[in-house]
C-alpha cells in the first residue's frame, strides 16, 4: 500500500479504482488503502490530497518517561505509519527510534533502575494488549499472548510491576505482579470479579499493593492488598460514591491521591490507608486532572483543568505554598513525571503548537523544550484560538463549548460550521492542537464547535451524573440542541450550513442528531458509533459490559431494556433523511462493527445516502496513518459536498 505522502509523485501513474467508474479517466484518484473498504464514497481526487497533504503531515510527541541512568527522555511519536517509542538524549536532540512494530507501542523504563524497558501493544486495534520487554529493537513476551493485559504501576524502586489480566476467564481483570526481568516470576495476587480492577501503587517495602476498582466515573473503591496472602482490605467506605484519580506512595508510606470526597470536584490530598480519611490540600475550584510526587517527597506537581484548559501548579509539601507555572500557553498537559534528580517532564499541546515534550526546574521554574514536532511545514502561529460559548439548556442547566471560527480577515461573512461531539461520555472537549482539523479553519473557512453537554467531565460530579441511565440519556441530546442553537445564532455562523460529527458515544449523539435535530443540520458523520443500546451492551467486550451498564442502563432489566430500545437511533431510523457518513474499525472491541452495519443497511433500505468506510486492521479509532489519512480525505470530500456545495 502506497503512503499518502507519496501521492504527488504518483499523479500520472495511479490507477482509478473499479469503484470510480463514473470518474473521467484523466482525473487520478487516491488509492483506497488495502485494509479499507469504502462503500458509496466517491473517488477522491489526488489533487485534493495534494492540497491537504501538509495538514496530514503534522505529528506530536508524547512524554513517556525518563531514562534514569542517562538523563534522557522516552517519547511516543510517529515517523512512519504508527506511533513508536523514541529516545531523546538532550533538549532538542535527535529523536532516535527504538521500537519498530506494525502496531502502536507504548512503554516506560523501570523507575530508579532504568535497566529494563516494558512496553505493551495490541493487534489491529483489538485492545488485547500484551506486555513485553524491549531491547535492541526486539520484543520479548511477558504475558500469555491471548488475554487482555494492562500495565498498572511500578514499585517505587522499579523492582516489580503490577498488571491486570483477563487470563483466567477472559472477562475479569485479575491482579498480577512480576519482576519483568524474570517472566517466570509472574503470579496472580488477587482473583477478582469485574473489569475495572487495577494496581495503583506499592508500599515502600513491597508487601502491600494499593488497588482500585473503577465502577464508574463517580465511584471507585480503594483497597489494601496483602501480596503474600491475597487479602483485600477496604480503604474507607466502599458503599459511598467517591471518585479517586491517580495515587502516589511517598517513600515514608504517605498516600497521595485526588478525590471528590466532600467536594463537587477532585482535589489533591493525603489519604490515610487505615481509616480512609481524605485530607485535601488543593483549593482550586476545578478538577485536579493529574499529579506526580517528587522522589525526595518534597514537591508535588499537579494540573488543574480550568474549563478545558490545563494549568500547572507546584506544591511545597512542607509549607503548603503553591506556585503557578504561568509561562505555559493554555492547552493540554499530560504525562507528569519527576526525574530522580528533581526535573519535571510533561507533554504540552496548544492551539498554536502540536504536542511536544517539556521539562521544568521546580526550583527556578525554568522551562526547557525537548522536542519541536513538525507541522507539515505550516506556520502554527496562524491557528485560531477558541472562545467559550455558554448557554442554558431546556431545564436551565448551563452548558458550554469551544468555538473555533476562521480568521475574519481571510474569510468574511457567515461561515459554515461543523459541530464535533466528544466520546466517553465521561470525557471533555478541551483546548489543544487541532491538527488536520485546522485545514477546515485555515483553508476552507469552516468553523468547528466542540460542545460539552451534561455527562462531560471537568464540570464536577453533579454535572457528570446528569445523563446516567436510559431515562436521562436524551437530556444530553437536548443540551446539544441548545448549544447548536446558540452557535447558529452567532453572526459569523451560517445557520443554514451546519453539519455534525462525533465518535463512540459522540457517535451515538451523531446518530441521535440525525434523527432529532435534522432540521438544524445538513449532514452527519458518525464514527465507531452506538446505533442500538441493547445490541451494543450485549455485544461489547465482556470485561466492559457491567461498566457500561452503570452509565447507559441494564438491558437485562425489562423496563430499562424497553427504554434503551426507545432511545436508540436505530429505532427511529426512518426519520433520518439527511446524508450520513459512517466510519468503522472492524476489530473494535468497544462498539462492534455490527452497530454500524445495521445503521448503514437501514438508511440505504430507506433510499437515503450513507457513505461507509471500514478498516479491517483498526479498532476504536484509526491508529495507522494511511487509514487515518484516507478517512480524513473522505470526510473532507463529504463536507465539501454537503456544506460547501462542491
C-alpha angles and dihedrals in degrees: 000000000000116000116243089239089069095053097099089060090053099053094116099036108041115114122231110243118242089247089064098067094134093053116101110255092237093062110084115214132210110262112246107240114253093246094051131088111197117194122191089349108136119231111281111227116237087225089064091050090051092053092049098040100099090056090054093052099065115110136185135215122223122200109242099174147283129294096225094199100054103023088240126135132235117221140180115227139142126240098155131018101318139022116273138176120273134178125224114196098192139008110293089001128141118298102231113198114226103171123058109184133143089232130054113276130203130179151131143228120253107268117253094357100054089188097121134041116210119197140174135206140164134211120260094334095302091131092224090134121195124200122230143166115240121214130158091350093305129112123220114199117236099174133055098271093234113060130070111262132185128197105229117172144331125227111252092255093050093240101118135029126210119212140166125230141181089210095122100057109348093252116056121072100230117188125246139175130202144166098237090210087068113039090190089066092071111119139164111248099178133022107208141171120239140037100260103075125119142155110247101183149328134246114250091255091050092230094112132047123199110225134191131200109204109209101163140334087274099043133050123154122212127212141180111233120203102217093204100049101023091231116155116210119189118241105216127330111337090187091067122087100242125151120214126192127188123350130208128185116212121218089254090054097257113148120223121190145146118250140166092215107139093003142073088231134051111262130191116246152128121283122206105221092204100049102019090232112158117210111191121213102177120083105190118127092228135068119285096229100189144344146179134206122227117242092245090054094236103106138042122196113202138175124224118204104219107189092317099322121099124228124192122225134182120211121201100212097204097051101024090230116151125207123195121221097219100167093082120091121241108277143095123316122194146158098043110190132160118219118226088253092055104260116135119224126196146147124251129194122181137167092264097036133054116229110292139166124256137172132209132208102221092204097055102017087232112160123215124194113217101180137025108195122211120255098197091271090298124134105245092195089079092061113113125242120230128243125211118250116201129188142153121258128218093283098041095264113146113236129179144193143182116255122199115189126183122256104280091213089063100032114033128185129025114341133208116249138210116205110211115197119199125230130234098064079224094064139085137226105237139182114271146109111324097201115189090003086076087075089071092050102038103034108024101031093234116146124221126213125194112197124200105206126183110297092046118125123237097058100077137278094279092057094046092054098052095092099044118135131009096286094060098034098098092052086080089055088054089052089053090051091052092050092047089052089051095053094041086058091057108112091229095053123086101225091198094059108054125133131180134218135177143158134224105340085002084056090058087050087050092054090044090051090051087058105034105025101036092123089062096046139062097201144341135226113200124188128197086341136177109239100168120025093204096052089041093054092045094050107033114108110291095239089060101045100090092040091054093044088062089058104036106022138265114284090196090068109083095219094048092043091055091051092046089054091047094054096041111112091223089064089061098036091125087070093060108103107150124084117277135195118200125195121195141180110217092212096047108143093185105049106018120224089246089074089065096039094057094047095047092047092050094049092049091046087059090054097252133132117269122165114195131193119185125183115204094202100045137083132189094354133350116283099169116086097221091053094042092049093052092046090051092050091048090051090049091052089049094052094043088056098045104031102029097031092229 
